Amino acid sequence: MTARCVMVLGTTSGAGKSWLATALCRWYARQGLKVAPFKAQNMSNNARVVAAPGGALGEIGSAQYFQALAARCRPDVRMNPVLLKPERDTHSQVVLMGRVDEELTRAPWRGRSERVWPAIANALDQLRAENDVVVIEGAGSPAEINLKSSDIVNMRVALHSGARCLLVTDIDRGGAFAHLYGTWAMLEPSERALLAGFVLNKFRGDAALLAPGPQQLQQMTGVPTVATLPMWWHHGLPEEDGVFDDRVSASGAVRLTVAVVAYPRISNLDEFQPLKNVPGVRLRWVRTPAEAMGADWVVLPGSKHTSGDLAWLRAQGLDRAIAAHAQASGMVLGICGGLQMLGEALIDTHGIDGNAPGLGLLPLVTRFAPDKTVRHARAQLGTVRGPWSALHGVALEGYEIHHGHTVQHPGMATAHAVLPDGLGWQNIEGNVLGLYMHGMFENAVVLHALFGASAPSLDSVFDGLADFIGAQFAPGFLDALAASTSISASPP
């Protein structure tokens, strides 16, 4: 194994691990190194379709997918060997090496660790054998002492790979020095020895006011603070989990407001990041009818538990708001689980998701099957009517991840098929559109057709991240972090 491992740990979830790991992937790739990302276990309903052993396809967390693109390598399932996809507050689907594992899904949480560790270690070892640098992302905090005995994602990975670790904290939340010191204090001496530096993230204000905090922290722990990263609202990278950025914003004069329904088990929300970057488009995450008022579009995104999120939507009164919006000729878009909700009924005879009446905006019926569809998708839109007609003839490229199979309701008027093989439908009036394919807004042709504008390319976003950290870390520190030489660093 030849690769040096650089690991990003966090004092909490949301501290900035994912975006910093992505930035490091691009930074090291620009040094001419062969780089791969790795996260042993991710918990997220944002997933992408990637290569799996034997020419098959599987799914990994979106964060590792984007990190692989930043590293200029081909994404594959080894980069995120275990993916947990929450379906309820107390239940997650377990994806091992890209495929759903029903036995592990049923197994108790603490009983899974030793069963999945061999696959995790083997995937990491393979990546190390093939690359110069592996950038590893931790999960949550390495100081969760209640989970220490079953850890497979933080310090066990760090010790296995001999990784040099950065510990990042969100200083905007307050208590950053206590978070850093407390995390350090709860680690074993052998684990502390792997910490190469502390990183203060999301700092607003005069960095001179931090003194003497970093110096005192180094005296207490022996670990230097190697970077203070300013708050950066619009770096362009999708959030890994949840809807962290609820601020209503748009660049330039607002011409179009897009309301995305943020139900509890929302999935694949990262595909809407380009809308946040299109000039004149305001993206709004909505959870109540009042928040949806005045929107030009209402979007029902993917869901990891369609019937449950549909019940939540009804409890909020959003079903009536969406129906009124559609009746007033407002544009409605459903993607994957959102498409299923737009139909007449969800039928589940296998206990996959649940039975439920749909919203009745498309004459469709969805049946859930045990086998999961996981594949890349390419198709050309046929005749698209009404306010979505700008998409007529546009070629789409994306991916599918779903259990449901959707067909025309046999006793109702025929829906208008806009994509082959049941991938896309439209109502007769043309204002309601449903697609199974994720990723349409990541297509520059789609953005130009709908908005006459474009969003920054992913490559430019990755380069911006690399430029940012290159200016914030001390000269030579990142080189030394991935080399066999000793590290000497002081804040820039």
C-alpha positions in Angstrom: 0.0 0.0 0.0 1.6 3.2 -1.1 -1.0 6.0 -0.6 -0.6 8.5 2.2 -4.0 9.0 3.9 -5.2 12.4 4.9 -8.3 12.3 7.1 -10.8 15.1 7.9 -12.5 14.6 11.3 -15.1 16.9 12.8 -16.1 17.9 16.3 -19.8 17.7 15.2 -21.9 16.9 12.2 -22.1 19.9 9.9 -18.7 21.2 11.0 -17.4 21.2 7.4 -15.9 17.8 6.9 -17.4 17.0 3.5 -16.6 20.2 1.7 -13.1 20.4 3.2 -12.4 16.8 2.1 -13.7 17.7 -1.4 -11.4 20.7 -1.5 -8.4 18.6 -0.5 -9.3 16.1 -3.2 -9.0 18.8 -5.9 -6.0 20.4 -4.2 -4.0 17.2 -4.3 -5.2 16.3 -7.7 -3.9 19.6 -9.0 -0.4 18.7 -7.6 -0.3 15.9 -10.1 -1.1 13.2 -7.6 -3.4 10.3 -8.1 -6.2 10.8 -5.5 -9.3 8.9 -4.3 -11.8 9.8 -1.6 -13.1 7.4 1.1 -15.7 7.4 3.8 -16.2 4.1 5.5 -19.9 4.6 6.5 -22.1 7.4 5.5 -25.7 8.1 6.7 -27.5 10.0 3.9 -30.4 9.8 1.6 -28.4 11.7 -1.0 -26.9 8.9 -3.2 -25.4 8.5 -6.7 -25.1 5.6 -9.1 -21.5 4.5 -9.6 -19.4 1.5 -10.7 -19.4 -1.7 -8.7 -17.3 -4.9 -9.0 -17.9 -7.1 -12.0 -19.2 -4.3 -14.2 -22.3 -3.8 -12.1 -23.7 -0.6 -10.7 -24.3 0.4 -7.1 -24.9 3.5 -5.0 -22.7 5.6 -2.7 -23.3 8.8 -0.8 -23.4 11.9 -3.0 -20.5 13.5 -1.0 -18.1 10.8 -2.0 -19.4 11.0 -5.6 -18.5 14.7 -5.7 -15.2 14.1 -4.0 -14.3 11.6 -6.6 -15.1 14.1 -9.4 -13.0 16.7 -7.5 -10.2 14.1 -7.4 -10.5 13.5 -11.1 -11.1 9.8 -10.6 -13.9 7.5 -11.5 -16.4 7.1 -8.6 -16.9 3.5 -7.4 -18.5 1.8 -4.5 -15.2 1.2 -2.6 -15.2 5.0 -1.8 -18.2 4.6 0.5 -18.5 0.8 1.3 -21.4 1.3 3.8 -24.3 3.7 3.1 -27.1 4.0 5.6 -30.3 5.5 4.1 -32.8 6.6 6.9 -36.4 5.5 6.2 -37.7 6.4 9.6 -36.3 7.9 12.8 -35.4 4.4 14.1 -34.7 2.5 10.9 -32.2 2.7 8.0 -31.7 0.7 4.9 -28.1 -0.7 4.7 -26.3 -0.5 1.5 -23.0 -2.6 1.5 -20.6 -2.2 -1.4 -23.3 -0.5 -3.4 -26.1 -3.0 -3.0 -29.0 -3.2 -0.4 -28.3 -5.9 2.2 -31.6 -7.0 3.7 -29.9 -9.1 6.4 -27.8 -6.2 7.6 -30.8 -3.9 7.4 -32.6 -6.1 9.9 -29.6 -6.6 12.2 -29.2 -4.5 15.4 -27.0 -1.4 15.0 -24.2 -2.5 17.3 -24.1 -6.0 15.7 -23.3 -4.7 12.2 -19.8 -3.3 12.9 -17.7 -6.5 12.9 -19.7 -7.8 10.0 -19.0 -4.9 7.7 -15.4 -4.0 8.9 -13.7 -6.5 6.6 -15.4 -5.0 3.5 -14.4 -1.5 4.8 -10.8 -2.4 5.4 -10.5 -4.2 2.1 -11.9 -1.3 0.1 -9.6 1.2 1.8 -6.6 -1.1 1.3 -7.4 -1.4 -2.4 -7.7 2.3 -2.8 -4.4 2.9 -1.0 -2.7 0.4 -3.3 -3.9 2.2 -6.4 -3.3 5.9 -5.4 -0.8 8.4 -4.1 -3.2 10.0 -1.7 -6.5 8.9 -0.2 -8.6 11.7 1.4 -10.7 10.2 4.1 -13.8 11.8 5.7 -14.9 10.9 9.2 -18.5 10.9 10.4 -20.1 13.0 13.2 -17.5 13.2 15.9 -14.7 10.7 16.8 -15.4 11.5 20.5 -18.8 9.7 20.7 -17.8 7.4 23.6 -21.1 5.6 23.5 -20.2 4.4 20.0 -16.5 3.8 20.6 -16.7 0.0 20.8 -18.5 -0.2 17.5 -16.6 2.5 15.6 -15.9 1.7 12.0 -15.7 5.2 10.5 -13.5 7.5 12.6 -10.4 6.5 14.7 -10.5 2.8 13.7 -10.1 3.9 10.1 -7.5 6.4 11.0 -5.4 3.8 13.0 -5.8 1.2 10.2 -4.5 3.6 7.6 -2.0 5.6 9.7 -3.9 8.7 8.5 -2.8 12.2 9.3 -5.9 13.9 10.7 -7.3 17.4 10.6 -10.0 18.1 13.2 -12.4 20.8 12.0 -15.0 22.7 14.1 -17.7 25.2 13.2 -16.7 28.4 15.1 -19.9 30.1 14.0 -21.8 27.9 16.5 -19.8 29.1 19.4 -17.7 27.0 21.8 -15.2 26.0 19.2 -12.2 25.8 21.5 -14.1 23.7 24.0 -15.3 21.4 21.1 -11.7 20.9 20.0 -10.2 20.4 23.4 -13.0 18.1 24.5 -12.7 16.0 21.4 -8.9 15.7 21.8 -9.3 14.8 25.5 -11.7 11.9 24.8 -9.3 10.3 22.3 -6.8 7.6 23.3 -3.1 8.7 23.2 -2.5 6.6 20.1 -5.4 8.4 18.4 -4.2 11.9 19.5 -0.9 11.2 17.9 -2.5 11.2 14.5 -3.9 14.7 14.9 -1.8 17.0 12.6 -3.9 20.2 13.2 -7.1 21.9 14.2 -9.1 23.9 11.7 -11.6 26.7 12.6 -14.3 26.8 10.0 -17.0 29.4 9.2 -15.2 32.3 11.0 -16.7 35.8 10.7 -14.8 38.8 11.9 -11.2 39.8 12.7 -9.0 36.8 13.0 -6.7 38.7 15.3 -9.5 38.5 18.0 -8.9 34.8 18.2 -5.6 35.3 20.1 -4.5 33.9 22.5 -7.0 31.0 22.0 -5.1 29.0 19.4 -1.8 29.4 21.3 -3.4 28.3 24.6 -5.1 25.3 22.9 -1.7 24.2 21.5 -0.1 24.5 24.9 -2.8 22.3 26.3 -2.9 19.7 23.5 0.3 20.0 21.5 -1.8 20.3 18.4 -1.5 23.6 16.3 -4.4 25.4 14.8 -3.4 25.2 11.1 -6.1 27.2 9.4 -8.9 29.6 10.1 -11.4 29.4 7.2 -13.7 32.4 6.7 -17.4 31.9 6.4 -18.2 31.2 2.7 -21.9 31.1 1.9 -21.8 30.5 -1.8 -19.1 28.0 -2.5 -21.4 26.1 -4.9 -21.0 22.6 -3.4 -24.3 20.8 -2.5 -24.9 20.2 1.2 -24.3 16.6 2.2 -27.4 16.1 4.4 -30.6 17.8 5.2 -31.5 21.4 4.2 -28.9 23.3 6.1 -29.1 26.5 4.0 -32.7 27.7 4.5 -31.9 31.3 3.6 -33.9 32.7 0.7 -31.4 34.1 -1.7 -30.8 34.7 -5.4 -28.2 36.4 -7.5 -29.5 39.4 -9.3 -33.2 40.4 -9.7 -35.5 37.5 -8.9 -37.3 36.3 -12.0 -38.5 32.9 -10.8 -39.2 31.3 -7.4 -38.9 27.6 -7.1 -40.4 26.0 -4.0 -39.0 22.6 -3.1 -41.1 20.7 -0.6 -38.7 19.6 2.2 -40.4 16.6 3.7 -38.6 14.6 6.5 -37.2 11.9 4.3 -36.2 14.1 1.4 -33.6 12.4 -0.8 -31.2 13.5 -3.5 -31.6 17.2 -2.7 -28.1 17.8 -4.0 -29.5 17.8 -7.5 -31.1 21.2 -6.9 -27.8 22.9 -6.1 -27.5 24.3 -9.7 -30.8 26.1 -9.2 -29.2 28.0 -6.3 -26.4 29.1 -8.7 -28.6 30.3 -11.6 -28.9 34.1 -11.8 -32.5 35.3 -11.1 -33.7 32.0 -9.6 -34.7 31.9 -6.0 -34.7 28.5 -4.4 -37.0 28.1 -1.4 -37.3 25.0 0.9 -40.9 24.8 2.1 -42.6 22.9 4.9 -45.9 24.8 5.2 -48.6 26.2 2.7 -47.6 29.7 3.7 -44.0 29.2 2.6 -45.2 27.8 -0.8 -47.4 30.8 -1.6 -46.3 32.9 -4.5 -43.9 30.3 -5.9 -43.8 29.9 -9.7 -42.9 26.2 -9.4 -43.6 23.7 -6.8 -41.2 20.7 -6.8 -41.8 17.4 -5.1 -38.3 15.9 -4.8 -37.2 12.3 -4.2 -38.1 10.5 -0.9 -36.7 7.6 0.9 -40.1 6.8 2.4 -42.7 8.0 -0.1 -45.9 7.0 1.8 -44.6 8.5 5.0 -43.6 11.7 3.4 -46.9 11.9 1.6 -48.7 11.5 5.0 -46.5 14.3 6.4 -47.3 16.5 3.4 -51.1 16.0 4.0 -50.7 16.7 7.8 -49.1 20.1 6.9 -51.9 20.9 4.5 -49.5 21.0 1.6 -51.6 18.6 -0.4 -54.3 21.3 -0.7 -51.7 24.0 -1.5 -50.2 21.9 -4.3 -53.6 21.1 -5.7 -54.6 24.7 -5.7 -51.3 25.7 -7.3 -51.8 23.1 -10.1 -55.5 24.1 -10.6 -54.3 27.7 -11.1 -52.1 26.5 -13.9 -49.0 26.7 -11.7 -46.0 24.5 -12.7 -45.5 21.3 -10.6 -42.6 19.0 -11.0 -42.2 15.6 -9.3 -39.0 13.7 -9.3 -38.8 10.0 -8.4 -40.7 9.8 -5.1 -42.3 13.1 -6.1 -43.5 11.5 -9.3 -45.0 8.6 -7.3 -46.8 11.1 -5.0 -48.4 12.9 -8.0 -50.2 9.7 -9.1 -53.5 8.2 -7.9 -52.2 5.5 -5.6 -49.2 3.8 -4.0 -49.6 0.0 -3.8 -47.3 -2.0 -1.7 -47.8 -5.8 -1.4 -44.2 -6.5 -0.2 -43.9 -4.2 2.8 -41.3 -2.0 1.0 -42.8 1.5 1.6 -46.5 1.5 2.3 -49.9 1.9 0.7 -51.4 5.3 0.3 -53.6 7.4 -2.0 -51.7 9.8 -4.2 -52.3 13.5 -4.8 -54.3 12.7 -8.0 -52.5 15.2 -10.3 -51.4 12.5 -12.7 -53.4 9.4 -13.8 -50.7 6.9 -12.6 -50.4 4.0 -10.2 -47.1 3.0 -8.5 -46.4 -0.5 -7.3 -43.4 -1.2 -5.0 -41.2 -4.1 -5.7 -38.4 -5.8 -3.6 -35.8 -5.3 -6.2 -34.3 -1.8 -6.4 -33.6 -0.1 -9.7 -30.1 1.4 -9.6 -28.8 2.6 -13.0 -27.7 5.5 -15.1 -30.3 6.8 -17.5 -30.1 8.6 -20.8 -33.2 9.6 -22.8 -34.5 12.3 -25.0 -37.7 14.1 -24.0 -40.4 13.8 -26.6 -43.2 16.2 -27.1 -43.5 18.4 -23.9 -46.6 20.5 -23.7 -47.7 23.7 -21.9 -45.4 25.7 -19.7 -42.7 22.9 -19.7 -42.5 23.0 -23.5 -39.0 24.6 -23.4 -37.8 21.0 -22.6 -39.2 19.6 -25.9 -36.6 17.4 -27.5 -34.0 18.0 -24.9 -31.7 15.0 -24.2 -31.4 14.1 -20.5 -28.7 12.3 -18.7 -29.1 11.3 -15.0 -29.7 8.3 -12.8 -32.4 6.2 -11.2 -32.6 4.9 -7.6 -36.1 3.6 -6.7 -38.2 0.6 -5.7 -41.4 1.7 -7.4 -42.7 1.0 -10.9 -45.2 3.5 -12.2 -47.8 2.8 -14.9 -50.9 4.4 -16.4 -54.0 4.0 -14.3 -56.2 1.6 -16.3 -59.5 3.3 -15.6 -58.5 7.0 -16.2 -57.7 9.3 -19.1 -54.3 8.6 -20.6 -51.3 10.6 -19.2 -49.0 12.0 -21.8 -45.7 10.1 -21.8 -42.7 12.5 -22.3 -40.0 9.8 -21.8 -39.9 6.2 -22.8 -40.2 3.2 -20.5 -42.3 5.0 -17.9 -39.6 7.5 -17.0 -41.7 10.6 -17.5 -45.3 11.7 -17.7 -47.3 14.9 -18.0 -50.9 15.8 -17.4 -53.2 16.8 -20.3 -53.0 20.5 -19.4 -49.2 20.3 -19.4 -48.4 22.1 -16.2 -47.7 19.0 -14.1 -44.6 17.0 -15.0 -43.3 13.8 -13.3 -39.9 12.2 -14.0 -38.1 9.2 -12.6 -34.7 10.5 -13.7 -32.6 12.4 -11.2 -30.1 15.0 -12.3 -31.9 17.1 -14.9 -30.8 20.4 -13.4 -27.1 19.3 -13.7 -27.6 19.4 -17.5 -26.4 22.8 -18.9 -28.9 22.3 -21.9 -31.8 22.0 -19.5 -30.8 25.1 -17.5 -30.5 27.1 -20.7 -33.8 25.9 -22.1 -35.7 26.7 -18.8 -33.9 29.8 -17.7 -31.8 31.1 -20.6 -28.9 31.0 -18.2 -26.2 28.7 -16.8 -24.7 27.8 -13.5 -21.0 27.4 -12.7 -19.6 24.1 -13.8 -18.6 21.5 -11.1 -15.0 21.8 -12.2 -15.0 25.5 -11.5 -16.6 24.9 -8.1 -13.9 22.3 -7.3 -11.1 24.6 -8.4 -12.6 27.4 -6.3 -12.6 25.2 -3.2 -8.9 24.3 -3.9 -7.9 27.9 -4.4 -9.7 28.8 -1.1 -7.9 26.3 1.1 -4.6 26.9 -0.7 -4.8 30.5 0.5 -5.9 29.7 4.0 -3.4 27.0 5.1 0.2 27.8 5.8 2.5 27.4 2.7 3.8 23.9 2.5 1.5 22.5 5.1 -0.8 20.6 2.8 2.1 19.2 0.9 3.7 17.9 4.1 0.4 16.5 5.3 0.4 14.0 2.4 4.2 13.4 2.4 6.4 11.2 4.6 8.2 14.2 6.0 7.5 15.8 9.3 5.0 18.6 9.6 5.8 22.1 10.8 2.9 24.6 10.6 1.8 27.9 11.9 -1.3 29.8 11.0 -0.9 31.9 7.9 
